[in-house]
């Protein structure tokens, strides 16, 4: 299986399957002498791990990180940083009944068609379990960002829609995001989502979600035109997350309904600094940062593993029916929020290192 690596200067390769003995990643291009401990990574993994509420999979994985290489006396050495997360609560027997059947909406059929073999235990490599490795790599990317621009860059995510239930942006409060199991900035919406998702869960069904990821403190001038655009790499990063079916930057799809006057982020100066009256561009123009907040949204489809019986075929092409038992997320988008942050951090860290290599100093 090829293309398991993402990034250029700062790049990472993930490995492992959902029900294998472990998963992990190797991060290359990490500058030396950056303070790094397992605790620095664990704090971010704890936000993504399953079983933290009744609205996520009840698989009990501690997601305990182990650093295998690239760190000496709590400092990076410049060598590849290798990380491992051992799987301790896989229940492969839950998937025995679907070993020869394809789940509609899942990658079962396409993996089998391409490789002629698939790991049906939790989806193997196509499982969202793989995203724990991305969050671990993203934790290191945050340390790289802070080493380049200390204390300036902040990345946060929020769920703005679950199923057909959206937030009211007038109720947006960043302090609410960490107070509920949905990473929701709208306290009223979060309460409504509890009832809504509880019914979905009890029905054995699932729904999708939209996650918004914002990065503040990014200086102007980061990114490259044409094939190294920062927004195109962010789109690729977010689209690579399991179950993501759509990505937009700034106004995104809504920009098509605006006039040129409405879409233009008017500019002015204040104390000699360039300012903008709006941010419909999402902080990127021509693939290069404007110095404004970078705003990316991505849509996650409903979890494919559901109890509701669906029509499908088996490996022999015989029509049959399928119902997936086991422990699954009624809305996998909830745990995708920390993953989106990680991918944002990885793209930004890679872009900043590339900028420094080509241009030199970074102004902020």
Secondary structure, 3 states (H helix, E strand, C coil): CCCCEECCCCEEEEEECCCCCEEEEEEECCCCCCECCHHHHHHHHHHHCCCCCCCCCCCCCCCCEEEEECEECCEECCCCEEEEEECCCCCHHHHHHHCCECCCCCCHHHHHHHHCCCCCCCCHHHCHHHHHHHHHHHHHHHHHHHHHCCCCCEEEEEEEEECCEECCHHHCCHHHHHHCCCCECCHHHHHHHHHHHHHHHHCCCCCCEEEEEEEECCCCCCCCCHHHCHHHHHHHHHHCCCCEEEEEECCHHHHHHCCHHHHCCCEEEECCEEEECCCCCCCEECCEECCCCEEEEEEECCCCCCCCCEEEEECCCCEEEECCCCCCCCCCHHHHHHHHHHHHHHHHHHHHHHHHHHCCCCCC
